[in-house]
Amino acid sequence: MFVDNVKIAVKAGAGGPGAYSFYKDKYWRYKKPDGGDGGRGGNIIIRADKNLYTLYDFKYRQHFVAENGGQGMSNRKKGRAGQDKIIAVPLGTLTIDSRSNCRLRELLEDKQEFIAAVGGEGGKGSVHAKLDDELPGAPGEEKELTLDLRLIADAGLIGFPNSGKSTLISKISNAHPKIAGYPFTTKEPVLGIVSREGVSFSVADIPGLIKDSHLGKGLGDRFLRHIERTKVLVHLIDMAGVDSRIPWEDYRIIKEELRDYSQEVFKKPVILAANKMDLPQAKENLVTFKQKVKERVIPISALESRGLETLLDAIQKKLLAHSS
């Protein structure tokens, strides 16, 4: 199950109390203070992990607490620092303070991290002054956080429902999405890794877009945001016109949806792929499509694995151009 937005509660550790301790020096009339400071409380640290792809685990665990600092000791010994609590999240996770709605940090690289809640300072021991009692440590920060994930993929597959995106990603990558002959089979993004000739890149299958997706229609704009960080878009078109679809109209509608959602997304490099070329009417529709849409289109059949190497070459070339 793909989960891309969760709320969690975190509490950093409290500082340990300072020690109220004195020692008697045989050369000194009065006892001398020697109580050490308390240890610092543990921090809450959020760290990116390239091996994670969803926030699913947070559905069952929403509370995270770091360790408190240890108590100061005699002989000026400081208490042990509390252990930090590290929370692992997928790359592309944005952390938001739920109370203030303030964006704290977005993690885009493996092992990138930040302190989300700071542990309390340890209390002062009697060595610092003539105290009547030990001083307690400061409390750690408590926060309510929203974790918001936006997938990081090299290429994003977009298109109308039932255009064959799930079949395509299952043929070109290690992904195994549910495949069926009805719309909206894919209800959540699917991430796959393509490996070829010593080169690998990631591909995301985005749930089917329809007219007014940017306004929340169908599966809505919830999943449109997952193409914001893709480098290349692969627009898959049902060229056979199954279910009375009109390929060039589908192309126009999806293009308008991208434009209305975000200019940044709209300007991304796009590769057009004419799918279902194994079905009747596809060849005739492709001729008309090329007359109406003056862009290069790659004919493929995801079902029969035809034209896929040409498509992968085009994706790889676009990715190489993007990185140079």
WOBELFEN-V709640 format. One record per backbone hydrogen bond with DSSP energy under -0.5 kcal/mol. CO is the residue of the C=O (numbers start at 1). NH is the residue of the N-H. If there is no record, write none. Layout:
co,nh
CO,NH
CO,NH
This chain:
co,nh
1,3
3,55
4,149
6,147
8,145
9,64
10,143
11,66
13,120
14,69
15,137
16,123
17,72
19,21
19,126
21,34
21,35
23,25
23,32
24,26
25,28
30,25
32,23
34,76
35,127
36,19
37,79
39,16
40,82
42,13
43,45
43,85
44,116
44,117
45,47
45,87
46,114
47,89
48,111
49,52
49,91
52,91
55,58
56,59
57,60
57,61
62,9
64,11
67,42
70,39
73,36
74,77
77,73
80,70
83,67
84,86
85,45
85,87
86,88
87,47
89,49
90,93
92,150
93,107
94,148
95,104
95,105
96,98
96,146
97,101
97,102
102,97
102,104
105,95
106,108
107,92
107,93
109,112
112,48
114,46
114,116
117,44
118,141
120,41
121,138
123,38
124,135
125,128
126,129
129,131
135,18
138,15
141,12
143,10
143,145
144,98
144,99
145,8
145,147
146,96
146,148
147,6
147,149
148,94
151,153
153,231
154,231
154,232
155,204
156,158
156,234
157,206
158,236
159,209
160,163
164,168
165,169
166,170
167,171
168,171
168,172
169,173
169,175
182,185
185,187
190,205
192,194
192,203
193,174
193,195
194,201
196,199
199,196
201,194
202,155
203,192
204,157
204,206
205,190
210,213
212,215
212,217
213,216
217,220
219,222
220,223
221,225
223,226
224,227
225,228
227,230
231,269
232,156
233,235
233,271
234,158
234,236
235,273
237,239
237,275
238,241
241,244
242,245
245,247
246,249
246,250
247,251
248,252
249,253
250,254
251,255
252,256
253,257
254,258
255,259
256,260
257,261
258,262
262,266
263,267
265,268
269,233
271,235
272,298
273,237
273,275
274,300
275,239
276,279
279,282
281,285
282,286
283,287
284,288
285,289
286,290
287,291
288,292
289,293
292,294
293,295
296,272
297,299
298,274
300,277
301,305
301,306
302,305
306,301
307,311
308,312
309,313
310,314
311,315
312,316
313,317
314,318
315,319
316,320
317,321
318,322
319,323
320,324
